[in-house]
């Protein structure tokens, strides 16, 4: 089966459960953020196990469900968790769910994640809007034969994170009184956390936060002409910047879960703010 056929089989399975809903906005929930799914109304859940070709996340707090519903008046398809390259998945498998969102009709997608901050002034408990990213992994979902039905061989990434969507995120944050930081996200493929020396190197390259996801999805979506916004939930200070205690995944999950309400408020305000352009 070709990759296009795999994506279209996933679309068919979702359409069968969608009760006629045609999503315009896609949202991907990162680690610890599944409670944001409660913000959707008229919700229908579809297990990844029932969607052909969808990899099943192995990380705690990634529910492994697609939720269809509405956020404000905007029809939404929300991926409750993602697969990561460090789990051993091929890049095509990692980005197939977001490519499916695009084929479903989503013209804009908000990617969220948990991240470590490289700036002491943006500590745990803050949300950071992604303005750009750095891919230092050597991995790219577009490696291999180009999927001409999805996009061109060579794509411009100058505005990887759409300026109009970013403006609406800033406006929405201001309207609800949320202090939204901004910065550059560095993709570190993991699964180990970074060393202090690596963090110093990433800072010298211009990174403001580091995490283990998001960048492959952004590349795949831009390949398809989909507008992308990104939000990192800052769950910890990166290695060498904190109090010296060991970085712990359970702590990352707990901090992310505590921030889910703030993110849900921002996403709801964003959907209202940007409804005319989604």
C-alpha positions as a printed Julia matrix, in Angstrom:
278×3 Matrix{Float64}:
   0.0    0.0    0.0
   1.33   3.45  -0.86
   1.65   6.17   1.77
  -1.13   8.18   0.11
  -3.39   5.12   0.27
  -2.58   4.67   3.99
  -3.51   8.29   4.7
  -6.73   8.03   2.7
  -7.68   4.81   4.51
  -7.3    6.69   7.8
  -9.46   9.53   6.45
 -12.18   7.05   5.43
 -12.22   5.46   8.88
 -12.51   8.85  10.57
 -15.21  10.05   8.17
 -17.28   7.0    9.07
 -17.3    8.11  12.72
 -17.45  11.87  12.23
 -21.24  12.27  11.96
 -20.78  14.78   9.16
 -18.35  17.07  11.01
 -15.72  18.57   8.7
 -12.85  19.92  10.83
 -11.11  23.15   9.85
  -8.69  23.32  12.78
  -6.41  20.53  13.92
  -4.83  20.39  17.38
  -2.14  17.99  18.59
  -1.9   17.54  22.37
   1.53  16.94  23.86
   2.67  15.25  27.06
   0.48  15.86  30.09
  -2.07  17.94  28.17
  -4.88  15.47  27.51
  -7.29  17.35  29.79
  -7.49  20.02  27.08
  -9.72  17.61  25.15
 -12.5   18.44  27.63
 -12.8   21.88  26.02
 -14.42  20.38  22.91
 -18.21  20.16  22.74
 -20.33  17.65  20.8
 -17.34  15.35  21.02
 -16.84  12.03  19.26
 -13.77   9.92  20.09
 -12.09   7.49  17.71
  -9.35   5.23  19.06
  -6.08   5.21  17.12
  -6.47   1.43  17.17
  -9.51   1.86  14.91
  -7.75   4.17  12.44
  -5.64   2.28   9.87
  -1.98   3.27   9.91
  -2.1    5.34  13.11
   0.81   4.5   15.42
  -0.18   4.06  19.05
   1.66   6.28  21.54
   3.58   4.46  24.24
   4.1    7.46  26.52
   1.94   7.98  29.61
  -0.7   10.73  29.24
  -0.96  10.26  25.47
  -4.49   8.89  25.25
  -4.22   7.55  21.71
  -7.57   8.91  20.55
  -8.78  11.35  17.93
 -11.49  13.65  19.31
 -13.82  15.39  16.86
 -15.94  18.27  18.1
 -16.25  22.02  18.2
 -14.27  24.71  19.96
 -16.39  27.81  20.02
 -17.97  27.66  16.57
 -14.95  26.05  14.91
 -15.05  22.35  13.96
 -11.94  20.69  15.34
 -10.02  17.43  15.01
  -7.82  16.91  18.08
  -5.08  14.3   18.31
  -4.89  13.22  21.93
  -1.25  12.22  21.93
   1.39  11.49  19.34
   4.01   8.89  18.49
   7.66   9.89  18.75
  10.71   8.96  16.7
  12.46   7.71  19.85
   9.84   4.98  20.2
  11.27   3.42  17.04
   8.62   4.68  14.62
   9.53   5.51  11.04
   9.21   9.2   10.18
   6.32   8.42   7.84
   4.44   6.86  10.76
   5.22   9.8   13.07
   3.68  12.37  10.71
   0.85  10.28   9.21
  -1.69  11.48  11.82
  -1.11  15.18  11.05
  -1.11  14.48   7.33
  -4.46  12.81   7.91
  -5.72  15.97   9.62
  -4.82  17.93   6.5
  -6.57  15.44   4.2
  -9.64  15.66   6.47
  -9.83  19.37   5.67
  -7.85  21.1    8.43
  -6.22  24.16   6.89
  -4.55  25.19  10.17
  -3.02  23.03  12.91
  -1.85  23.97  16.42
   0.97  21.74  17.66
   1.52  21.6   21.41
   4.24  19.97  23.48
   5.96  19.84  26.83
   9.38  21.47  26.75
  12.33  22.41  28.87
  13.24  26.09  29.0
  16.69  27.41  28.12
  15.8   30.81  29.61
  15.71  31.19  33.38
  13.18  34.02  32.97
  10.69  31.61  31.35
  10.37  28.9   33.94
   8.0   26.03  34.69
   4.33  26.94  34.49
   4.64  29.28  31.49
   3.31  28.85  27.96
   5.63  29.72  25.07
   4.42  30.42  21.54
   6.87  28.94  19.05
   8.18  31.52  16.6
  10.62  29.21  14.79
  12.44  25.94  15.26
  15.86  24.34  14.91
  16.17  20.77  13.64
  19.57  19.42  14.62
  18.49  15.76  14.63
  19.48  14.71  11.12
  15.93  13.39  10.7
  13.31  14.73   8.31
   9.88  13.32   7.35
  10.45  14.43   3.73
  13.53  12.23   3.27
  12.98   9.72   0.47
  10.81   9.88  -2.65
   8.62  12.98  -2.66
   4.89  12.44  -2.23
   3.86  14.66  -5.15
   0.17  14.39  -4.29
   0.9   16.15  -0.98
   3.36  18.86  -1.95
   6.45  19.98  -3.85
   9.89  18.43  -3.46
  11.44  21.6   -2.03
   9.44  23.79   0.38
  10.06  27.19   1.91
  10.24  27.18   5.73
  10.8   30.92   6.2
   7.43  31.26   7.95
   7.15  27.75   9.36
   4.94  29.06  12.18
   2.33  31.21  10.49
   2.56  34.93  11.37
  -1.22  35.46  11.15
  -1.93  32.56  13.52
   0.76  33.85  15.87
  -0.86  37.29  15.89
  -4.19  35.71  16.8
  -2.56  33.66  19.57
  -1.01  36.8   21.05
  -4.33  38.64  20.83
  -6.18  35.73  22.44
  -3.63  35.52  25.25
  -4.01  39.23  25.93
  -7.77  38.98  25.98
  -7.74  36.3   28.72
  -4.87  37.88  30.66
  -2.37  35.1   29.98
   1.34  35.92  29.94
   2.45  34.19  26.73
   6.19  33.93  26.15
   7.7   33.58  22.67
  10.74  31.71  21.47
  12.57  29.25  19.26
  12.02  25.51  19.81
  14.9   23.06  19.42
  14.05  19.47  18.47
  16.15  16.96  20.39
  14.99  13.46  19.43
  15.58  11.86  22.86
  14.55   9.76  24.71
  17.26  10.8   27.17
  17.22  14.34  28.45
  19.97  16.64  27.23
  23.36  17.17  28.88
  24.31  20.58  30.29
  26.94  20.92  27.53
  24.29  20.27  24.88
  22.02  22.88  26.46
  24.84  25.44  26.37
  25.36  24.62  22.69
  21.64  24.93  21.9
  21.51  28.32  23.65
  24.43  29.53  21.55
  22.46  28.53  18.43
  19.5   30.67  19.48
  17.16  28.15  21.07
  14.77  29.13  23.86
  13.16  25.74  24.61
  13.93  22.1   23.85
  11.7   19.09  23.35
  11.31  15.75  21.6
   8.48  16.32  19.12
   6.64  18.89  16.97
   9.28  19.66  14.33
   8.58  16.61  12.09
   4.86  17.44  12.18
   5.49  21.07  11.32
   7.63  20.09   8.32
   5.06  17.59   7.05
   2.21  20.09   7.41
   4.08  22.88   5.66
   4.83  20.41   2.86
   1.05  20.16   2.42
   0.49  23.92   2.59
  -1.15  23.79   6.02
  -0.64  26.76   8.33
   1.01  25.87  11.64
   1.05  27.4   15.11
   3.03  25.95  18.0
   2.76  26.22  21.79
   5.19  24.76  24.31
   4.18  24.2   27.91
   7.34  24.87  29.89
   7.58  22.06  32.43
  11.18  22.43  33.64
  14.41  24.31  33.26
  16.79  22.4   31.0
  19.85  20.54  32.29
  22.36  22.75  34.05
  19.93  25.65  34.55
  17.91  24.43  37.53
  18.77  23.62  41.12
  20.82  20.58  40.18
  18.11  17.98  40.82
  17.72  15.22  38.27
  15.25  15.75  35.45
  12.27  13.42  35.86
   9.57  12.46  33.35
   6.91  12.11  36.06
   7.58  15.7   37.13
   7.26  16.82  33.5
   3.88  15.07  33.28
   2.64  16.58  36.54
   3.65  20.11  35.56
   2.11  19.69  32.11
  -1.16  18.45  33.59
  -1.27  21.44  35.94
  -0.95  23.73  32.9
  -3.63  22.04  30.82
  -6.35  24.4   32.0
  -4.34  27.46  30.93
  -3.68  25.91  27.54
  -7.35  24.98  27.11
  -8.37  28.57  27.85
  -5.84  29.85  25.31
  -6.98  27.4   22.63
 -10.63  28.31  23.19
  -9.87  32.04  23.0
  -7.73  31.46  19.91
 -10.53  29.58  18.14
 -12.87  32.51  18.75
 -10.23  35.09  17.84
  -9.13  33.37  14.61
 -12.46  31.86  13.49
 -12.62  34.0   10.35
  -9.22  32.83   9.07
  -9.41  29.14  10.02
